[in-house]
Amino acid sequence: MDYRVSKLFVYLSAIAFFLAMTPVFAQTSAATPAFAAAERALLEAEREQATQWAAETYQAARDAYAQAQVLQLKRKKIDADRAAQTAEAQAALATAQARQRKLTEQIERKISENNALRRNLLLGKSGDPP
């Protein structure tokens, strides 16, 4: 039996396996706790509709996250983690601003509805006082 063919097959299989797995390892090792926290904060901001209610702050968070990714690709881990932390903080601020602005609008709407009901009760349907 010729073992050269099987050795060649094993070597080629090993090389193919490592070439196939390299992108997977590169992607999974990039997920540091700072990046994971920033991603969670950005998702929470999107859920709270920060793009509509706090667009500038949300965009600043997205920009900081993009900068963190660029720094990570340049292998500047400390700077990348700092930028990711900045992105997390900006996203948290955008989330809080979006919640606050939505609640403010709801309160103003309720005040307006209450004022309309009060006018209707005091003036009646015809507009004359009872």
Residue pairs with C-beta under 8 A, 6 or more apart in sequence:
30 72
32 77
32 80
32 81
32 84
34 68
34 80
34 81
34 84
34 85
34 88
35 68
35 72
35 80
35 81
35 84
37 84
37 85
37 88
38 61
38 64
38 65
38 68
38 84
38 85
38 87
38 88
38 91
39 65
40 88
41 61
41 87
41 88
41 89
41 91
41 92
41 95
42 61
42 62
42 65
42 87
42 91
44 91
44 92
44 95
45 54
45 58
45 61
45 91
45 92
45 94
45 95
45 98
48 94
48 95
48 98
48 99
48 102
49 98
49 102
50 57
50 58
50 91
50 94
50 95
50 97
50 98
51 58
52 98
53 97
53 98
53 101
53 102
54 93
54 94
54 95
54 97
54 98
54 101
57 90
57 93
57 94
57 97
58 90
58 91
58 94
58 98
60 90
60 94
61 87
61 88
61 90
61 91
61 93
61 94
62 87
64 83
64 84
64 86
64 87
64 90
65 83
65 84
65 87
65 91
67 83
67 87
68 80
68 81
68 82
68 83
68 84
68 86
68 87
69 80
71 79
71 80
71 83
72 80
122 129
122 130
123 129
123 130
124 130
